[in-house]
Amino acid sequence: MDIIEQFTDLTPVNIIFSLLDVILVWYVIYKILTLIRGTKAVQLLKGLFVIIIARIATEVFGLDTLGWMLQEVIDWGFLAIIIIFTPEIRRALEQIGRGRLFQRSVNQLEDEQARLTESMKKAVSYMAKRRIGALISIEKETGLNEYIETGIRLDANISSELIINTFIPNTPLHDGAMIIQKNRIAAAACYLPLSESTLISKELGTRHRAALGLSEVTDAIVVVVSEETGSISIAVNGNLHRNLSLENFESLLKTLWFGPEGELEASSKWTWRGKKHG
């Protein structure tokens, strides 16, 4: 009855404050997870979560001795966490004092985007100078799992060194496309659908046709380095941005991958027929 009365006594103001309370709790948890992401604290939290689940299981199955041992671990574990992670806790408190805690996640995102763009730029620059053919597809909203399944799964961090080594001629993974999914290299040596358009310039090879083919059926960004000329191109939405300079490539890639689409007009745009839009 008390619980029912509590619900009936709720006013719109109380409901709003209750919702606000829940939202703030979730936001604090999110910021904490963002703060510790990529640190050794993540593994510790996983271990602590397993211990808590095991402690609950001992209550269900009546395992008193094991339950007592796990409870002792939990009781002393929180003190151990404070001691082990004193530097991290101090750094977090300093950031709160400087008002930088909420800014950090934004800075981390910007740093990660800059790292990914620089890795792609460095790899493409190296391959273009040496005329190493490459085909790299970046997943956006439309899933590319059906194409990932045709290749060799990697699930690796993006780095210029790995991209370059993948496309070195006569290596096992050089033939086919690399697919990037969720900012990780998901697979290499993947097969992409070729464009069936009869309007494509005859000077374009299989890589460019595959890039256009995928861009026609998905919203993926496809980067192409020509093996014959070393030219750099990007295919997106059925259009091929050809013969890009390294600076234009970096700007266009960053805009398509992370930035607003309104900035596309700033770069030189080519169709797959090779005519420049004026």
DOTORKOL-447189 format. One line per 4 residues: for each residue x, y, z of N, C-alpha, C, CB. Coordinates in steps of 0.2 Angstrom, whole numbers, padded with zeros to 4 digits. Glycine has a CB too. Example, Ala and Ser with C-alpha at 12.3 -4.5 7.8 and 13.67 -1.06 7.14 Angstrom:
% residues 2
0066/-0028/0039/0062/-0022/0039/0066/-0016/0039/0057/-0022/0045; 0064/-0011/0035/0068/-0005/0036/0064/0000/0039/0070/-0003/0029
% end
This chain:
% residues 278
0004/-0006/0000/0000/0000/0000/0004/0006/0000/-0005/0000/0006; 0010/0006/0004/0014/0012/0004/0017/0014/-0003/0020/0011/0009; 0019/0008/-0007/0022/0010/-0013/0016/0013/-0018/0024/0003/-0016; 0010/0010/-0017/0005/0013/-0022/0003/0020/-0020/-0002/0008/-0021
0003/0021/-0013/0002/0028/-0011/0008/0033/-0014/0002/0029/-0004; 0014/0030/-0014/0019/0035/-0016/0018/0036/-0024/0026/0031/-0015; 0016/0032/-0028/0015/0033/-0035/0009/0038/-0036/0013/0026/-0038; 0004/0037/-0032/-0002/0041/-0032/-0001/0048/-0030/-0008/0039/-0028
0004/0049/-0026/0006/0056/-0023/0011/0060/-0028/0009/0055/-0016; 0013/0056/-0033/0018/0060/-0037/0014/0065/-0041/0021/0055/-0042; 0017/0071/-0041/0015/0077/-0045/0019/0077/-0051/0015/0083/-0041; 0017/0081/-0056/0021/0082/-0062/0028/0085/-0060/0018/0087/-0067
0029/0089/-0055/0035/0092/-0053/0040/0086/-0051/0035/0097/-0048; 0037/0082/-0047/0041/0076/-0044/0043/0071/-0049/0036/0072/-0039; 0039/0070/-0054/0040/0066/-0060/0046/0069/-0064/0034/0065/-0064; 0046/0075/-0065/0051/0078/-0069/0058/0078/-0065/0050/0086/-0070
0058/0079/-0058/0064/0079/-0054/0066/0072/-0054/0063/0081/-0047; 0062/0067/-0054/0064/0060/-0054/0067/0058/-0060/0058/0055/-0052; 0064/0060/-0066/0068/0059/-0072/0074/0062/-0073/0063/0061/-0078; 0075/0068/-0070/0081/0072/-0070/0086/0068/-0066/0080/0079/-0068
0084/0065/-0061/0089/0062/-0056/0092/0056/-0060/0085/0059/-0050; 0087/0052/-0063/0089/0046/-0067/0094/0048/-0073/0083/0042/-0070; 0093/0053/-0076/0097/0056/-0082/0104/0058/-0079/0093/0061/-0085; 0104/0061/-0074/0110/0063/-0071/0115/0058/-0069/0109/0068/-0065
0111/0052/-0066/0115/0047/-0063/0118/0043/-0069/0110/0042/-0060; 0114/0042/-0075/0117/0039/-0081/0122/0043/-0084/0111/0038/-0086; 0122/0050/-0084/0127/0054/-0087/0133/0053/-0083/0124/0061/-0087; 0133/0053/-0076/0139/0052/-0072/0142/0046/-0074/0137/0053/-0065
0138/0040/-0074/0141/0034/-0076/0144/0034/-0083/0135/0028/-0076; 0141/0037/-0087/0144/0038/-0094/0151/0041/-0094/0139/0041/-0099; 0151/0047/-0090/0157/0051/-0090/0163/0047/-0087/0156/0057/-0086; 0161/0043/-0082/0166/0039/-0078/0169/0033/-0083/0163/0035/-0072
0164/0030/-0087/0166/0025/-0092/0171/0028/-0097/0160/0022/-0095; 0169/0034/-0099/0173/0038/-0104/0180/0040/-0102/0169/0044/-0107; 0180/0041/-0095/0186/0043/-0092/0191/0037/-0092/0185/0046/-0085; 0188/0031/-0090/0193/0026/-0089/0194/0021/-0095/0190/0021/-0083
0190/0023/-0101/0191/0019/-0107/0198/0019/-0109/0186/0022/-0112; 0200/0013/-0111/0207/0013/-0113/0213/0012/-0108/0209/0018/-0118; 0210/0012/-0101/0215/0011/-0096/0214/0005/-0093/0214/0017/-0091; 0219/0003/-0088/0219/-0004/-0085/0213/-0004/-0080/0225/-0005/-0081
0210/0001/-0079/0204/0001/-0074/0198/-0003/-0077/0201/0008/-0072; 0198/-0003/-0084/0192/-0007/-0087/0192/-0014/-0086/0193/-0006/-0095; 0198/-0017/-0086/0199/-0024/-0084/0197/-0025/-0077/0206/-0026/-0086; 0199/-0021/-0073/0198/-0021/-0066/0190/-0021/-0064/0201/-0016/-0062
0187/-0017/-0068/0180/-0016/-0067/0176/-0023/-0069/0177/-0010/-0071; 0179/-0026/-0075/0176/-0032/-0077/0177/-0037/-0072/0179/-0034/-0084; 0183/-0038/-0069/0184/-0043/-0064/0179/-0042/-0058/0191/-0043/-0062; 0178/-0035/-0056/0174/-0034/-0050/0167/-0036/-0052/0175/-0026/-0048
0165/-0035/-0058/0158/-0036/-0060/0157/-0044/-0059/0157/-0034/-0067; 0162/-0048/-0062/0161/-0055/-0061/0161/-0057/-0054/0168/-0058/-0064; 0165/-0054/-0049/0164/-0056/-0042/0158/-0054/-0039/0170/-0052/-0038; 0155/-0049/-0041/0148/-0047/-0039/0143/-0052/-0041/0146/-0040/-0041
0143/-0054/-0047/0138/-0059/-0050/0139/-0065/-0046/0140/-0060/-0058; 0146/-0067/-0045/0147/-0074/-0041/0144/-0073/-0034/0154/-0075/-0041; 0145/-0067/-0031/0142/-0066/-0024/0135/-0067/-0024/0144/-0059/-0022; 0131/-0064/-0029/0124/-0065/-0030/0122/-0072/-0030/0121/-0061/-0035
0126/-0076/-0035/0125/-0083/-0036/0125/-0087/-0029/0129/-0086/-0041; 0130/-0085/-0025/0131/-0089/-0019/0125/-0088/-0014/0137/-0087/-0015; 0122/-0082/-0014/0116/-0081/-0011/0110/-0086/-0013/0113/-0074/-0011; 0109/-0086/-0020/0104/-0090/-0023/0105/-0098/-0021/0104/-0089/-0030
0111/-0100/-0022/0112/-0107/-0021/0114/-0109/-0014/0117/-0110/-0026; 0115/-0104/-0009/0116/-0106/-0002/0123/-0108/-0001/0112/-0111/0000; 0128/-0105/-0005/0135/-0107/-0004/0138/-0102/0001/0139/-0107/-0010; 0137/-0103/0008/0139/-0099/0013/0146/-0097/0013/0136/-0101/0020
0150/-0102/0013/0157/-0101/0014/0160/-0097/0008/0161/-0108/0015; 0159/-0099/0002/0161/-0095/-0004/0158/-0088/-0004/0159/-0099/-0010; 0152/-0088/-0001/0149/-0081/-0001/0152/-0077/0004/0142/-0082/0001; 0154/-0079/0009/0158/-0075/0014/0165/-0073/0012/0159/-0080/0021
0168/-0078/0008/0175/-0076/0005/0174/-0070/0000/0178/-0082/0002; 0169/-0071/-0004/0168/-0066/-0010/0166/-0059/-0007/0163/-0068/-0014; 0162/-0059/-0001/0160/-0053/0002/0166/-0050/0005/0155/-0055/0008; 0171/-0053/0008/0177/-0050/0010/0181/-0047/0005/0181/-0056/0014
0181/-0051/-0001/0185/-0048/-0007/0181/-0041/-0009/0185/-0053/-0013; 0175/-0041/-0009/0171/-0035/-0011/0172/-0029/-0006/0164/-0036/-0012; 0172/-0031/0001/0173/-0026/0006/0180/-0023/0006/0172/-0029/0013; 0185/-0027/0005/0192/-0024/0005/0194/-0022/-0002/0197/-0029/0007
0190/-0024/-0007/0192/-0023/-0014/0191/-0015/-0016/0187/-0027/-0019; 0186/-0012/-0013/0185/-0005/-0014/0190/-0001/-0011/0178/-0003/-0011; 0193/-0003/-0006/0199/0001/-0003/0205/0000/-0007/0200/-0002/0005; 0206/-0006/-0010/0211/-0008/-0014/0211/-0004/-0020/0212/-0015/-0016
0205/-0003/-0023/0204/0001/-0029/0206/0008/-0028/0197/0001/-0031; 0204/0011/-0022/0206/0018/-0021/0214/0019/-0020/0203/0020/-0014; 0217/0014/-0017/0224/0014/-0017/0228/0013/-0023/0227/0008/-0012; 0225/0008/-0027/0229/0007/-0034/0228/0012/-0039/0226/0000/-0037
0222/0015/-0039/0220/0020/-0044/0221/0027/-0041/0214/0019/-0047; 0225/0028/-0036/0226/0035/-0033/0228/0040/-0038/0231/0035/-0028; 0232/0039/-0043/0234/0044/-0048/0228/0046/-0053/0240/0041/-0052; 0225/0040/-0055/0219/0042/-0059/0214/0046/-0056/0216/0035/-0062
0212/0044/-0049/0207/0048/-0046/0209/0055/-0045/0206/0045/-0039; 0216/0056/-0043/0218/0063/-0042/0218/0067/-0049/0226/0063/-0040; 0219/0064/-0054/0219/0067/-0061/0212/0069/-0062/0222/0063/-0066; 0207/0064/-0061/0200/0066/-0062/0198/0072/-0058/0196/0060/-0061
0200/0072/-0052/0198/0077/-0047/0201/0084/-0050/0200/0076/-0040; 0207/0084/-0052/0210/0090/-0055/0206/0092/-0061/0217/0089/-0057; 0204/0088/-0065/0200/0090/-0071/0193/0093/-0069/0199/0084/-0076; 0190/0090/-0064/0184/0093/-0061/0185/0100/-0059/0181/0089/-0056
0191/0101/-0055/0192/0108/-0053/0194/0113/-0058/0198/0107/-0048; 0197/0110/-0064/0198/0115/-0069/0192/0115/-0074/0204/0112/-0073; 0187/0112/-0073/0181/0112/-0077/0183/0108/-0084/0179/0119/-0079; 0187/0104/-0084/0189/0100/-0090/0187/0093/-0091/0197/0100/-0091
0183/0091/-0086/0181/0084/-0086/0176/0083/-0092/0178/0082/-0080; 0171/0087/-0093/0166/0087/-0098/0169/0088/-0105/0160/0091/-0097; 0175/0092/-0105/0178/0094/-0111/0182/0088/-0114/0182/0100/-0111; 0184/0084/-0110/0189/0079/-0111/0187/0074/-0117/0191/0075/-0105
0180/0072/-0116/0178/0067/-0121/0177/0070/-0128/0171/0065/-0119; 0176/0077/-0128/0176/0080/-0135/0183/0080/-0138/0173/0087/-0134; 0188/0082/-0133/0195/0082/-0136/0197/0075/-0138/0199/0085/-0130; 0195/0070/-0134/0197/0063/-0136/0194/0061/-0143/0195/0058/-0131
0188/0063/-0144/0185/0062/-0151/0189/0066/-0156/0177/0064/-0151; 0190/0072/-0155/0194/0076/-0160/0201/0073/-0161/0194/0083/-0158; 0204/0071/-0156/0211/0068/-0157/0210/0061/-0161/0214/0066/-0150; 0205/0057/-0159/0204/0051/-0163/0203/0052/-0170/0199/0047/-0159
0199/0057/-0172/0197/0058/-0179/0203/0061/-0182/0192/0064/-0179; 0207/0065/-0179/0214/0067/-0182/0218/0062/-0183/0217/0073/-0178; 0219/0057/-0178/0223/0051/-0179/0221/0047/-0185/0224/0047/-0173; 0215/0045/-0186/0212/0041/-0191/0214/0044/-0198/0205/0040/-0190
0212/0051/-0198/0213/0054/-0205/0220/0055/-0206/0210/0062/-0204; 0225/0056/-0202/0232/0056/-0203/0235/0049/-0205/0236/0059/-0197; 0232/0044/-0202/0234/0037/-0204/0232/0036/-0211/0231/0032/-0199; 0226/0037/-0213/0224/0036/-0220/0228/0041/-0225/0217/0038/-0221
0229/0047/-0223/0233/0051/-0227/0240/0049/-0228/0233/0058/-0224; 0243/0047/-0223/0250/0044/-0223/0251/0038/-0228/0253/0043/-0216; 0246/0033/-0227/0246/0027/-0231/0245/0029/-0238/0241/0022/-0228; 0240/0033/-0239/0238/0034/-0246/0244/0038/-0250/0232/0038/-0247
0247/0043/-0246/0253/0046/-0249/0258/0041/-0251/0255/0051/-0244; 0260/0037/-0246/0265/0032/-0248/0264/0028/-0254/0266/0027/-0241; 0258/0025/-0254/0256/0021/-0260/0255/0024/-0266/0249/0017/-0258; 0253/0031/-0266/0252/0034/-0272/0259/0036/-0275/0248/0041/-0271
0264/0038/-0271/0270/0039/-0274/0274/0033/-0277/0275/0042/-0268; 0272/0027/-0274/0275/0021/-0277/0271/0017/-0281/0277/0017/-0271; 0265/0020/-0283/0260/0017/-0287/0258/0010/-0285/0263/0017/-0295; 0256/0010/-0279/0254/0003/-0276/0246/0004/-0276/0257/0002/-0268
0243/0000/-0279/0236/0000/-0280/0232/-0002/-0273/0233/-0005/-0285; 0227/0002/-0272/0224/0001/-0265/0216/0002/-0266/0227/0005/-0260; 0212/-0001/-0262/0205/0000/-0262/0202/-0001/-0255/0201/-0006/-0267; 0200/0005/-0252/0198/0005/-0245/0191/0008/-0244/0203/0009/-0241
0187/0004/-0241/0180/0006/-0240/0179/0007/-0233/0175/0000/-0243; 0175/0013/-0232/0174/0015/-0225/0166/0015/-0224/0176/0022/-0223; 0164/0010/-0219/0157/0010/-0218/0154/0016/-0214/0155/0003/-0214; 0148/0018/-0217/0144/0023/-0213/0138/0020/-0210/0143/0029/-0218
0132/0022/-0213/0126/0020/-0210/0124/0013/-0213/0120/0025/-0212; 0125/0012/-0219/0123/0005/-0222/0128/0000/-0220/0123/0006/-0230; 0126/-0005/-0218/0131/-0011/-0215/0134/-0014/-0221/0127/-0016/-0211; 0141/-0016/-0220/0145/-0019/-0225/0147/-0026/-0223/0151/-0015/-0227
0143/-0029/-0219/0144/-0036/-0216/0145/-0041/-0222/0140/-0038/-0211; 0140/-0041/-0227/0140/-0046/-0232/0146/-0046/-0236/0134/-0045/-0237; 0150/-0040/-0237/0156/-0039/-0240/0162/-0041/-0236/0157/-0032/-0243; 0161/-0040/-0230/0166/-0042/-0225/0167/-0049/-0225/0165/-0039/-0218
0162/-0053/-0225/0162/-0060/-0225/0165/-0063/-0231/0155/-0063/-0225; 0166/-0059/-0236/0170/-0062/-0242/0177/-0062/-0242/0168/-0058/-0249; 0180/-0058/-0237/0187/-0057/-0236/0190/-0061/-0230/0188/-0050/-0235; 0195/-0058/-0227/0199/-0061/-0221/0198/-0056/-0216/0206/-0062/-0223
0195/-0058/-0210/0194/-0054/-0205/0200/-0052/-0201/0189/-0057/-0200; 0201/-0046/-0199/0206/-0043/-0196/0205/-0040/-0189/0210/-0038/-0200; 0200/-0036/-0189/0198/-0033/-0182/0204/-0029/-0179/0194/-0037/-0178; 0207/-0025/-0183/0213/-0022/-0181/0213/-0014/-0180/0219/-0024/-0185
0217/-0011/-0176/0217/-0004/-0176/0219/-0001/-0182/0221/-0002/-0170; 0217/0005/-0184/0219/0008/-0190/0226/0011/-0189/0214/0013/-0193; 0231/0009/-0194/0237/0012/-0194/0240/0013/-0201/0242/0009/-0189; 0244/0018/-0202/0246/0018/-0209/0251/0012/-0211/0250/0025/-0210
0254/0010/-0206/0259/0004/-0207/0255/-0002/-0209/0263/0003/-0201; 0250/-0004/-0206/0246/-0009/-0207/0242/-0009/-0214/0240/-0011/-0202; 0240/-0003/-0216/0236/-0002/-0222/0241/-0003/-0228/0233/0005/-0223; 0247/0000/-0227/0252/0000/-0232/0254/-0008/-0233/0259/0004/-0231
0256/-0011/-0228/0258/-0018/-0228/0253/-0023/-0232/0260/-0021/-0222; 0246/-0021/-0230/0241/-0025/-0233/0241/-0025/-0241/0234/-0022/-0231; 0243/-0019/-0244/0242/-0018/-0251/0249/-0019/-0255/0239/-0011/-0253; 0254/-0021/-0251/0260/-0022/-0255/0259/-0028/-0260/0266/-0024/-0249
0261/-0027/-0266/0260/-0032/-0271/0263/-0039/-0269/0263/-0030/-0277; 0259/-0044/-0271/0261/-0051/-0270/0261/-0053/-0262/0268/-0052/-0272; 0258/-0049/-0258/0256/-0052/-0251/0249/-0055/-0251/0256/-0046/-0246; 0248/-0059/-0247/0241/-0063/-0247/0235/-0059/-0247/0241/-0067/-0241
0235/-0052/-0244/0229/-0049/-0243/0229/-0043/-0248/0228/-0046/-0236; 0233/-0042/-0253/0234/-0036/-0257/0228/-0036/-0262/0240/-0035/-0260; 0226/-0041/-0264/0221/-0042/-0270/0214/-0041/-0266/0221/-0048/-0274; 0210/-0036/-0268/0203/-0035/-0265/0203/-0029/-0261/0202/-0041/-0260
0198/-0028/-0257/0196/-0021/-0254/0197/-0022/-0246/0189/-0019/-0255; 0200/-0017/-0243/0200/-0017/-0236/0194/-0013/-0234/0206/-0013/-0233; 0190/-0016/-0228/0184/-0013/-0226/0185/-0010/-0219/0178/-0018/-0226; 0184/-0004/-0218/0184/-0001/-0211/0177/0000/-0208/0188/0006/-0211
0176/-0003/-0202/0170/-0003/-0199/0171/-0001/-0192/0166/-0010/-0199; 0167/0004/-0190/0167/0007/-0183/0174/0009/-0181/0165/0001/-0178; 0178/0012/-0186/0184/0015/-0185/0189/0010/-0183/0184/0020/-0179; 0188/0004/-0186/0193/-0002/-0185/0194/-0005/-0192/0191/-0007/-0180
0199/-0008/-0194/0200/-0012/-0200/0197/-0019/-0199/0207/-0013/-0202; 0191/-0020/-0202/0187/-0026/-0201/0189/-0032/-0205/0179/-0025/-0202; 0191/-0030/-0211/0193/-0036/-0215/0197/-0033/-0221/0187/-0040/-0218; 0201/-0038/-0224/0204/-0036/-0231/0203/-0042/-0236/0212/-0035/-0229
0205/-0040/-0242/0204/-0045/-0247/0197/-0047/-0249/0208/-0052/-0246; 0193/-0041/-0248/0186/-0042/-0249/0184/-0041/-0256/0182/-0037/-0244; 0178/-0044/-0258/0175/-0043/-0265/0170/-0038/-0264/0173/-0049/-0268; 0170/-0033/-0269/0165/-0028/-0269/0161/-0028/-0276/0168/-0020/-0268
0155/-0026/-0276/0151/-0026/-0282/0154/-0021/-0287/0144/-0025/-0281; 0155/-0024/-0294/0157/-0019/-0299/0151/-0015/-0302/0160/-0023/-0305; 0152/-0009/-0303/0147/-0005/-0306/0145/-0007/-0313/0149/0003/-0307; 0139/-0008/-0315/0137/-0010/-0321/0135/-0004/-0326/0130/-0014/-0320
0137/0002/-0324/0135/0008/-0328/0140/0007/-0335/0137/0014/-0325; 0136/0009/-0340/0140/0009/-0347/0143/0016/-0348/0135/0007/-0352; 0142/0021/-0344/0145/0027/-0344/0151/0028/-0341/0140/0032/-0342; 0154/0023/-0338/0160/0024/-0335/0166/0025/-0340/0162/0018/-0330
0171/0029/-0339/0176/0030/-0343/0180/0024/-0344/0181/0036/-0341; 0182/0022/-0350/0186/0016/-0351/0193/0016/-0348/0187/0015/-0359; 0195/0022/-0346/0202/0023/-0343/0202/0020/-0336/0205/0030/-0343; 0196/0019/-0333/0196/0017/-0326/0196/0009/-0326/0189/0020/-0323
0200/0007/-0321/0201/0000/-0320/0196/-0003/-0315/0208/-0001/-0318; 0197/-0010/-0313/0193/-0013/-0309/0192/-0010/-0302/0196/-0021/-0309; 0197/-0008/-0300/0197/-0005/-0293/0192/0001/-0293/0204/-0002/-0290; 0192/0005/-0298/0188/0011/-0298/0180/0009/-0300/0190/0016/-0304
0180/0004/-0304/0173/0001/-0305/0170/-0002/-0298/0173/-0004/-0310; 0174/-0006/-0295/0172/-0008/-0288/0170/-0003/-0283/0177/-0013/-0285; 0174/0002/-0283/0173/0008/-0279/0166/0011/-0280/0179/0013/-0279; 0165/0012/-0287/0159/0015/-0289/0153/0011/-0288/0159/0017/-0296
0154/0004/-0289/0149/-0001/-0288/0146/-0001/-0281/0151/-0008/-0290; 0151/-0001/-0276/0149/-0001/-0269/0146/0006/-0267/0155/-0002/-0264; 0148/0011/-0270/0145/0018/-0268/0139/0019/-0271/0150/0024/-0270; 0137/0015/-0276/0130/0015/-0279/0125/0012/-0275/0130/0013/-0286
0127/0007/-0271/0122/0003/-0267/0122/0004/-0260/0123/-0005/-0269; 0127/0008/-0257/0128/0009/-0250/0130/0017/-0250/0133/0005/-0247; 0131/0019/-0244/0133/0026/-0242/0140/0026/-0240/0129/0029/-0237; 0144/0020/-0242/0151/0020/-0240/0155/0025/-0243/0153/0013/-0241
0161/0026/-0240/0166/0030/-0243/0171/0025/-0246/0169/0036/-0238; 0173/0026/-0252/0178/0021/-0255/0184/0025/-0257/0175/0017/-0260; 0190/0024/-0255/0196/0027/-0257/0200/0022/-0262/0201/0028/-0251; 0202/0025/-0267/0206/0021/-0272/0212/0025/-0274/0201/0021/-0279
0218/0020/-0274/0224/0023/-0277/0225/0019/-0283/0230/0022/-0271; 0227/0022/-0288/0228/0019/-0295/0235/0016/-0295/0227/0024/-0301; 0235/0009/-0297/0241/0006/-0298/0245/0008/-0304/0240/-0002/-0299; 0241/0011/-0309/0244/0013/-0316/0247/0020/-0315/0239/0013/-0321
0243/0025/-0312/0245/0032/-0312/0247/0034/-0305/0240/0036/-0315; 0245/0031/-0300/0246/0033/-0293/0241/0039/-0291/0253/0036/-0292; 0236/0040/-0295/0231/0045/-0293/0227/0043/-0288/0227/0047/-0299; 0224/0048/-0284/0220/0046/-0278/0213/0048/-0280/0223/0050/-0272
0208/0044/-0278/0201/0045/-0279/0197/0043/-0273/0199/0042/-0286; 0191/0046/-0273/0186/0044/-0268/0179/0044/-0271/0186/0050/-0262; 0176/0038/-0270/0170/0037/-0273/0165/0037/-0267/0169/0030/-0276; 0159/0041/-0268/0154/0041/-0263/0147/0043/-0267/0156/0047/-0258
0142/0040/-0265/0135/0041/-0268/0135/0041/-0275/0133/0048/-0266; 0139/0036/-0278/0139/0035/-0286/0143/0040/-0289/0132/0036/-0288; 0147/0045/-0286/0151/0050/-0289/0159/0048/-0287/0150/0057/-0287; 0163/0049/-0292/0170/0048/-0291/0174/0055/-0291/0173/0043/-0297
0177/0056/-0285/0181/0062/-0285/0188/0060/-0287/0181/0065/-0277; 0190/0062/-0293/0196/0059/-0296/0202/0064/-0295/0195/0058/-0303; 0208/0061/-0296/0215/0065/-0296/0215/0070/-0291/0215/0069/-0303; 0214/0068/-0285/0214/0073/-0279/0221/0074/-0277/0210/0070/-0273
0223/0080/-0275/0229/0081/-0272/0229/0079/-0265/0231/0089/-0272; 0235/0078/-0262/0235/0075/-0255/0231/0080/-0250/0242/0074/-0252; 0231/0086/-0251/0228/0091/-0247/0220/0090/-0248/0230/0098/-0248; 0218/0090/-0254/0211/0089/-0256/0208/0083/-0253/0210/0090/-0263
0212/0077/-0254/0210/0071/-0251/0209/0071/-0244/0216/0065/-0253; 0214/0074/-0240/0213/0074/-0233/0207/0078/-0231/0219/0077/-0230; 0206/0084/-0234/0200/0088/-0233/0193/0085/-0234/0200/0095/-0236; 0193/0081/-0240/0187/0078/-0242/0186/0072/-0238/0187/0076/-0250
0191/0068/-0237/0190/0062/-0232/0187/0064/-0225/0196/0058/-0232; 0190/0069/-0222/0188/0071/-0216/0181/0074/-0216/0193/0077/-0213; 0179/0077/-0221/0172/0080/-0222/0167/0074/-0222/0172/0085/-0227; 0169/0069/-0227/0164/0064/-0228/0164/0059/-0222/0167/0060/-0234
0169/0058/-0219/0170/0053/-0213/0167/0056/-0207/0177/0051/-0212; 0169/0062/-0205/0167/0065/-0199/0163/0072/-0199/0173/0066/-0195; 0164/0076/-0204/0162/0082/-0204/0155/0083/-0208/0167/0087/-0207; 0153/0090/-0208/0146/0091/-0211/0147/0090/-0219/0144/0098/-0209
0142/0088/-0222/0142/0087/-0229/0142/0094/-0233/0136/0083/-0231; 0140/0099/-0230/0140/0106/-0233/0147/0108/-0235/0137/0111/-0228; 0152/0105/-0232/0159/0107/-0234/0161/0104/-0241/0164/0106/-0229; 0157/0099/-0243/0159/0096/-0249/0161/0100/-0255/0154/0091/-0251
0157/0106/-0255/0158/0110/-0261/0165/0113/-0262/0152/0116/-0261; 0168/0113/-0256/0175/0116/-0256/0180/0112/-0260/0177/0117/-0249; 0179/0106/-0261/0184/0102/-0265/0182/0101/-0272/0184/0095/-0261; 0187/0099/-0276/0185/0098/-0283/0181/0091/-0284/0192/0098/-0287
0176/0092/-0287/0171/0086/-0288/0171/0084/-0295/0164/0088/-0285; 0172/0077/-0296/0172/0074/-0302/0167/0068/-0303/0179/0071/-0304; 0164/0068/-0308/0159/0062/-0309/0163/0056/-0312/0153/0063/-0313; 0160/0050/-0312/0164/0044/-0315/0165/0045/-0322/0160/0038/-0313
0162/0050/-0325/0163/0051/-0333/0169/0056/-0334/0157/0054/-0336; 0172/0058/-0328/0178/0062/-0329/0177/0069/-0330/0182/0059/-0334; 0170/0072/-0330/0169/0079/-0331/0168/0082/-0324/0163/0079/-0335; 0171/0088/-0323/0171/0092/-0317/0164/0096/-0317/0177/0096/-0317
0161/0096/-0311/0155/0100/-0310/0157/0107/-0310/0151/0098/-0304; 0154/0111/-0313/0156/0119/-0312/0151/0122/-0308/0156/0122/-0319
% end
